[in-house]
Amino acid sequence: MDDIGTYQERTFPVFRNPTIDVLEHGRKKHHIPLLLEIDVTEARGYLRQIKVASGQSLSFTAWVMACVGQAVSEHKYVHALRKGRRRLILFDDVDISVLVERAVSGDGRAQSLPMPTIIRKTNEKSVQTIHNEIRAAQEAPVAKDDVQIGGGRPAWTTRLFAMLPAFLRHLIVWRRLARNPFLAKKMMGTVVVTSAGNVGKENGSAWGIPLGIHPLIVAVGGIARKPGVVGEAIAIREILSLTVLFDHDVTDGAPVARFVQTLKKLLESGCGLDEMVVPVDTRP
């Protein structure tokens, strides 16, 4: 045993079991990933101007969520949920689940765990409002064994659920969610937006391809500086690596292509940010 070296042995945190459930059920979904490159030079410029004018670093993810919410509201099929075998429910409200990094306790130690919070009616909210709700979720108290911010359930029920055998968790929750689109929307929203942070920032493009159970998943990857065509000239642009996963059971390529074109147009124009830029008074 001397050749093994030193090591630590810890108790596996039961609060990870629901996450494992999502990954297991996500593997069974017929998700099709689209890897996109989006020119966000204009948007990043607006964000820098807003920071200079207000001193506030507006969340890039919040802005992406605002654009996703607007694009989904124009192409509702991409976040449709099945009701039985022959019905689809197309919701008007776009409820987006976003992962927020929080410190939680486990095995007597603080651990960092991405926890979902749902931004309701994202399609009707401004970038600033979405930003504020994300910041509030980051600062909200999290009870021991919680797995979702603002879930509204006592923490002991979450722990009890996480300790159950996988087949019981499936019967109690996951099977019900698969059969009841209204319960699914209430508990988990209809869209996920997740971010890989600064991955790929220094070394080029980086796409994330997550697993999940939502009909639409948007993964925000790295932002790289690349040459691009602007008019008749070549200029350095800021290019976002974006992944869109759609559930092929509820929608096809053509509606998704229209959704992607709308989303691309919103992102590349810096939609919603130009309204927040304070004009600079150049008068003497």
N, C-alpha and C positions, 0 to 999 in steps of 0.2 A: 504493500500500500504506500510505501515511501515515494514511489515515482508519480503519484497522483498530485502531490503538492497540497497546499492549503486550500480550503474551500469553506463555504457557508451553506447550511441547510435551513430553509425556512418553510413555514406552512404556506401552502398555496392559497391565495386569497379567494374566498368564495364569491366575492363581488365580481370576479371576472367571468363567472359562469354564464350570465346573461349575454355578455359580449361574445363568448364562444358560441352560444346558441345562434346569435345573429349571423355569425360567420358560417356556421354549418348550414343554416337555412338559405343564406345568400349563395352558397355554392350550387344550390339546386335551382336558382333562378336563371332564366334565359336572358341575362344581361349582355348587351352588345356594347363594347367600349369604342368611343371615338376619341382619337388623340388629336387635339387642335393646337394651333399656334395663333395667338391673338395679340395684335399690336396694341399695347396699353400705354403707349408713349404719352398720348394726350391726357389720359386719366391720371397717370403718375405725375405729370406736370401740374394738373389741377390740385392734386393732393398736396404737393409741395407748396403751392401758392396758398392753399387753405391753412397749412401749418404756419407759414410765415405771417399771415394776416391775423390768425386767431390764436396761435400757439398750441393748437390742438392737432394731434396726430390721428386723423380719421382712419378707422379700420378699413383696410383694403378688402378684407373678406366681407364686411358689411356692405360695401359698395357692390361687390360681385353678387351678393344675395339680392340686393335691390334690383339688379339687372336680370337675374334669374327669375325673380318673382314676376317682373313685368313680362318677360318673354313667355313664361309658362301660362300667364293669364291670357295671352293671345293665342296659345296653342295648347289647349287644355288636355288633349289626348296624351301628352307625354307624362302627365302625373295621374292618369286614371287608375282606379283600383277596381279589381274584379269583384262582382257580387254573384256568387255561384258560378255556374259554367257558362251562362248565356247573357249575363248583364255586365255592363260597365258603368261605374259612377264617375262622372266628370265634375269635379268640384270647382266652384268659382273662386273660393279662397285658397291661396297658396300658402300652406303652413310648412315652413322650412325648418328642419332639424339641423343644428350646427353643433359641432363638437367644441367644447370649451375645456381647456386644460385646468384641472383643479388638483390640489393636494388632498389626498384622503389617507386615512389611517389603515394600516394592515400589518399584522404580525408585530404590532408595537412600534411600527416605523411609519413615517410619512412617505407616501408614494404618490407619484404623479400619474393621473389617470384622465384621459379624455372623457368628458361627460357630456351627454347631449342635452341641449335645451331647445325648445321649440319657439320660433318667432312666428306668431300667428298673423295671418293676413299680410304677409310680407309684400305682396303686390300692391297694397294700399299705403305703404309706409315709406317715408323719406329715408335717405341714407343716414341722416343724423339720428332719426328715431331707432333704426335698426342698430346702429353703433351704440346708442345708449342702452338698449336692451341687452346687448352682448356684454357690455361692461358691467351692467347690473348683475348678470348671471355669473360673471367672474368673481364678483364680490359677495354674492349671496352666501349665507351660511349653509354648509353642507353637513348633514348629520352622518354619523358613522354608518357605513353600509349602503348609503344612497348610491344609486347608479344613474340617476337623472336629476338635473337641476329643475326645481319647480314641478316635480312630478305629482305632488299633492298626496302622496301615500306615506304612511308612517314607515320609518326606516326599518322597524322590526319585521314588517311584512316583506320588504325587499330582501332582507337577510334570510328569512324563512324560505322564500321562493328560490333564492340562489342555492340553498342547501339541499333542495329536493333533487331526486334523480332526474336525469335529462328527459326521460319519457313522460314524467309527471309535469315538468315545466312545459313540455310541448302540449300536453292535453289542456293544462290550465290556461295558458296564455297564447302560445304561438299558433295553435290550431284555431283558436277563436279569432285572432287577428287576421288569419288567412281567409276566414269565412265572413267576417264582418267589416266591410270597408269603412263604416262610420266609426267603429271602435278603433280601427287601425289609425285613422286620421287623428282621432282625439289623443291617442297614446303616443304616436310617433311622427305625425305629420305626413306629408305626401312626397316631400323632396328632402334630400340630404345635400348639404354643402360642407365639404371637408377641405382642410388646407394642410399642405405638407410643410408650411413655414418657409424657411430659407433654404430648403434642399435644392441643390443645383445652382445656387446664386453665384458661386465663384467658378464653377466648372461647366457651365452651360445648361442646356435644357434638362428638365426632370419632370416626368409625368408620374402621377400616382394612379393605380388601377385598384380601387378598393373593392371589398365585398360588402354587400348589404341586401336588404329586403325591400327597399323602397322602389317604386316604379321609375324614379329618376334620381340619379346620383351625379353630383358635380364635384370633381376633385380639383382644387386649385394647386398647381405645381409651382415650379420655380420660375423666376423672371430673369431672362438672360439678355444681354446687350448683343444685338445682331445687326448686320447691314440689311437695309430694306430699301425698296424703291418708293420714293416720295416724288410724285410728278415725274419729271425726267431725270431726277438725280438720285444718287445713292447716299443714304444717311444712316447713322447709327440709331436703331430703334430699340425700345424695350419690349421684349416678346414674352408673353405669358404662355406657359405650358398648361393647357386645360384639358381635362378628361371629362367627357360626358358619357355616362352609362344609362341606357334606356332598356326597359323591360320589353323584349320582343313579343311577349304574350299579349300585351295590351296595345301596342302600337307598332307601326312599320317604318321603314326607312324614309319614305317621302315626308310624312308629317314631322319626323325628327329632323330631317334636312331643313325644313322650313323653320322649325324652332331654332336650330343652330344658326341659321342665317340671321334671324332676328336677334338672338343673343350676341352674336359676333358684332352686329351693327351697333347695339347698345354699348357694348364694352369698348369698342374702338373709338366711339364718339365721346366717351367719358360721360355717359348719360347721367344726369342728376348732379354731377359735380360742378359743371359750368355755372349752375345757378347759385352755387355756394361761394364762388370766387368773388371777393370784394374788389370792385374796380379800383385801380390805383389812380389817384388824383395827381396828374403830371403838371398842373398849373403852377406857375411860380408863386 
